[in-house]
Amino acid sequence: MNVLEFSGIIFAGSLLAGLLGALTGLGGGVVIIPLLVLLLKVDIHYAVGAALVSVIATSCGAAAAYLRDGFCNVRLGMFLEIATTLGALAGAALATHAPERTLAILFGAVLAVSAWSSWRSRPASSETAASDSLAARLRMNSCYPAPEGLRDYRVSHLPAGFAFMGLAGVISGLLGIGSGAFKVIALDRVMKLPFKVSTTTSNFMIGVTAAASAGVYLRRGYIDPGLVMPVMLGVLAGATLGARLLVQAPVAWLRKLFLAVLLLLAAQMIYHGITGRM
């Protein structure tokens, strides 16, 4: 395989990753890492470095559209980024010393747990859930556009969500996935936000979390410009397209897509990590 073919495959896969990342709030890294590691046999540390850059690109490509359309809760996202950034720095420092097989199995396990949690029954609607007193004082309750007009929602269990985001940051630094799956679950299930608000706020947050981790990988030489460039261009194009599609996409379809992607990639990464076929 020559350089042009290699870059073309990466670009096409990254385009799909950016599309899925924008629609589900996962950030694209969950598709990029298996593509690079399993199909193209790239060292997982370099794959994680490229994925972190792709996560930043996904966030930049999608967040602007979500902010314009009124879906993203910026005040809540900026507050939660305190926890995810600190966690991301810690996770990135640990990841550079971890073996490839360990990272692959951990990656798959994280996705499997995320899929299981997403499959469980939906918590109480955010329109009827009790507002967290801290969230109310910080003016984090907001509204989002719906077919019938603006719909109000309230943020619940803010301290628990903050702690969950710290764990999400560690996972982001370890695995380079932006921890979008955990962020969506924390926003959707713990803080009981509407699903579209959860995915859009997650997309807004993952870029900051990934940027914190990427600095550690860059310093250790795990970000290769020749690998990162087609990844970044493909993911940015896919994320921009996904942001346009999300506004009209049915929530039930988005949930099924979210679950299917997680299960497929979890099974692949755990299998290849256990068998050593990296």
Order of alpha helices (4+ residues) and beta strands (2+ residues): alpha-alpha-alpha-alpha-alpha-alpha-beta-beta-alpha-alpha-alpha-alpha-alpha
